[in-house]
Amino acid sequence: MASAEARKVAVITGASSGIGAETAVTLAKAGYNLSITGRDEAALEAVKQECVAACKDHKIEVVITVGDITKEEVAKKIVDNTIAKFDRLDALVNAAGILVGGGAAKLPISDYDKQFDVNVRSMIIITQACIPHLIKTQGSIVNVSSIAGICSFAGATYYCMSKAAVDMFTKCLALELAPKQVRVNAVNPGVIRTNVHKRAGMNEEEYKQFLEHSKTTHALGRVGEADEVAKAIAFLAGADSSFTTGVLLPIDGGRGIMAPR
Ligand SMILES: NC(=O)c1ccc[n+]([C@@H]2O[C@H](COP(=O)([O-])OP(=O)(O)OC[C@H]3O[C@@H](n4cnc5c(N)ncnc54)[C@H](OP(=O)(O)O)[C@@H]3O)[C@@H](O)[C@H]2O)c1
């Protein structure tokens, strides 16, 4: 466990819920100081308390920045707050994201803009703001993509496209930053029990049916939990993956290797 002085620092977007929130707790347990962000201040406060409580043998510090990640000034504020508080940055976890369901034949182009604004454009903006600080520490970036970036699914066209863009961003940036010893990787989750589907419009009954159906679309016969993704993110963020960059790591219960027969 790192001493307080040597503690690494991670910025986590989308930390108020689901995969980002669980990543905050996992990295807190691993000894990171945290800079967490999202729009829901109460949820971020609750995640902060959970992080602090999860650290029984060590004391971590957590800074919160509330705001809409699609706004460039918010991305800047997140990084400024992080450096003002900790004076270093070792890992960026890009977990903020939304799911806009539907196919391209019907979805208006404004939905495409919304999908790409959150999942792709905002990721680029905050990453750019973090890069100078990550170069100083030879740190790393972990992008939360989706198995939908690798596999094509009907009825989620803009979402699949946005995650394919995240995957290519990950690989190109990995090459770009490799000479600086900054590593860039992605996780590609299958269906994970979080708020994303309900926030995309599913009601409780539809979500229940979706989870039930998902047992047949994942080789392991179940959906995943956020902590199963968070553990992979922690691996890719830290020194245990020191020779790994540009990797798209499916955390998907075998969903991506299934094919109809
Ligand atoms: N759950 C799955 O099945 C699954 C599968 C594959 C990939 N993923 C990806 O995993 C990532 C995390 O999603 P999740 O499943 O954990 O969903 P979630 O529980 O809905 O969490 C989404 C997070 O993104 C944040 N967010 C969304 N729009 C934002 C905005 N405009 N500004 C700031 N923060 C914003 C939310 O924060 P606020 O509400 O506080 O703004 C929240 O913290 C997403 O990129 C998603 O595409 C999820």
Ligand as a Chemical Component Dictionary entry (heavy atoms), coordinates in Angstrom:
data_LIG
# 
_chem_comp.id                   LIG 
_chem_comp.type                 NON-POLYMER 
_chem_comp.pdbx_formal_charge   0 
_chem_comp.three_letter_code    LIG 
# 
loop_
_chem_comp_atom.comp_id 
_chem_comp_atom.atom_id 
_chem_comp_atom.alt_atom_id 
_chem_comp_atom.type_symbol 
_chem_comp_atom.charge 
_chem_comp_atom.model_Cartn_x 
_chem_comp_atom.model_Cartn_y 
_chem_comp_atom.model_Cartn_z 
_chem_comp_atom.pdbx_ordinal 
LIG N1  N1  N 0  -24.000 -1.065 -18.074 1  
LIG C1  C1  C 0  -23.688 -1.678 -19.202 2  
LIG O1  O1  O 0  -24.320 -2.680 -19.584 3  
LIG C2  C2  C 0  -22.565 -1.158 -20.043 4  
LIG C3  C3  C 0  -22.038 -2.018 -21.032 5  
LIG C4  C4  C 0  -20.982 -1.566 -21.821 6  
LIG C5  C5  C 0  -20.467 -0.300 -21.629 7  
LIG N2  N2  N 1  -21.012 0.520  -20.669 8  
LIG C6  C6  C 0  -20.435 1.856  -20.526 9  
LIG O2  O2  O 0  -20.033 2.065  -19.182 10 
LIG C7  C7  C 0  -19.964 3.468  -18.949 11 
LIG C8  C8  C 0  -20.615 3.726  -17.599 12 
LIG O3  O3  O 0  -21.994 3.456  -17.706 13 
LIG P1  P1  P 0  -22.822 2.715  -16.558 14 
LIG O4  O4  O 0  -23.307 1.455  -17.123 15 
LIG O5  O5  O -1 -22.067 2.712  -15.307 16 
LIG O6  O6  O 0  -24.090 3.699  -16.531 17 
LIG P2  P2  P 0  -24.717 4.650  -15.418 18 
LIG O7  O7  O 0  -24.938 3.902  -14.158 19 
LIG O8  O8  O 0  -25.877 5.277  -16.094 20 
LIG O9  O9  O 0  -23.574 5.754  -15.182 21 
LIG C9  C9  C 0  -23.291 6.681  -16.174 22 
LIG C10 C10 C 0  -22.390 7.757  -15.606 23 
LIG O10 O10 O 0  -22.089 8.714  -16.644 24 
LIG C11 C11 C 0  -22.312 10.012 -16.152 25 
LIG N3  N3  N 0  -22.745 10.926 -17.195 26 
LIG C12 C12 C 0  -23.609 10.706 -18.215 27 
LIG N4  N4  N 0  -23.782 11.813 -18.937 28 
LIG C13 C13 C 0  -23.014 12.771 -18.358 29 
LIG C14 C14 C 0  -22.783 14.135 -18.638 30 
LIG N5  N5  N 0  -23.356 14.771 -19.674 31 
LIG N6  N6  N 0  -21.945 14.831 -17.836 32 
LIG C15 C15 C 0  -21.348 14.228 -16.775 33 
LIG N7  N7  N 0  -21.525 12.919 -16.473 34 
LIG C16 C16 C 0  -22.355 12.209 -17.253 35 
LIG C17 C17 C 0  -23.393 9.852  -15.094 36 
LIG O11 O11 O 0  -23.265 10.910 -14.164 37 
LIG P3  P3  P 0  -24.465 11.905 -13.723 38 
LIG O12 O12 O 0  -25.733 11.183 -13.802 39 
LIG O13 O13 O 0  -24.073 12.310 -12.320 40 
LIG O14 O14 O 0  -24.356 13.033 -14.677 41 
LIG C18 C18 C 0  -23.030 8.522  -14.468 42 
LIG O15 O15 O 0  -22.068 8.714  -13.443 43 
LIG C19 C19 C 0  -20.659 4.144  -20.127 44 
LIG O16 O16 O 0  -19.685 4.664  -21.000 45 
LIG C20 C20 C 0  -21.393 2.986  -20.805 46 
LIG O17 O17 O 0  -21.566 3.210  -22.187 47 
LIG C21 C21 C 0  -22.042 0.116  -19.871 48 
# 
loop_
_chem_comp_bond.comp_id 
_chem_comp_bond.atom_id_1 
_chem_comp_bond.atom_id_2 
_chem_comp_bond.value_order 
_chem_comp_bond.pdbx_ordinal 
LIG N1  C1  SING 1  
LIG C1  O1  DOUB 2  
LIG C1  C2  SING 3  
LIG C2  C3  SING 4  
LIG C2  C21 DOUB 5  
LIG C3  C4  DOUB 6  
LIG C4  C5  SING 7  
LIG C5  N2  DOUB 8  
LIG N2  C6  SING 9  
LIG N2  C21 SING 10 
LIG C6  O2  SING 11 
LIG C6  C20 SING 12 
LIG O2  C7  SING 13 
LIG C7  C8  SING 14 
LIG C7  C19 SING 15 
LIG C8  O3  SING 16 
LIG O3  P1  SING 17 
LIG P1  O4  DOUB 18 
LIG P1  O5  SING 19 
LIG P1  O6  SING 20 
LIG O6  P2  SING 21 
LIG P2  O7  DOUB 22 
LIG P2  O8  SING 23 
LIG P2  O9  SING 24 
LIG O9  C9  SING 25 
LIG C9  C10 SING 26 
LIG C10 O10 SING 27 
LIG C10 C18 SING 28 
LIG O10 C11 SING 29 
LIG C11 N3  SING 30 
LIG C11 C17 SING 31 
LIG N3  C12 SING 32 
LIG N3  C16 SING 33 
LIG C12 N4  DOUB 34 
LIG N4  C13 SING 35 
LIG C13 C14 SING 36 
LIG C13 C16 DOUB 37 
LIG C14 N5  SING 38 
LIG C14 N6  DOUB 39 
LIG N6  C15 SING 40 
LIG C15 N7  DOUB 41 
LIG N7  C16 SING 42 
LIG C17 O11 SING 43 
LIG C17 C18 SING 44 
LIG O11 P3  SING 45 
LIG P3  O12 DOUB 46 
LIG P3  O13 SING 47 
LIG P3  O14 SING 48 
LIG C18 O15 SING 49 
LIG C19 O16 SING 50 
LIG C19 C20 SING 51 
LIG C20 O17 SING 52 
# 
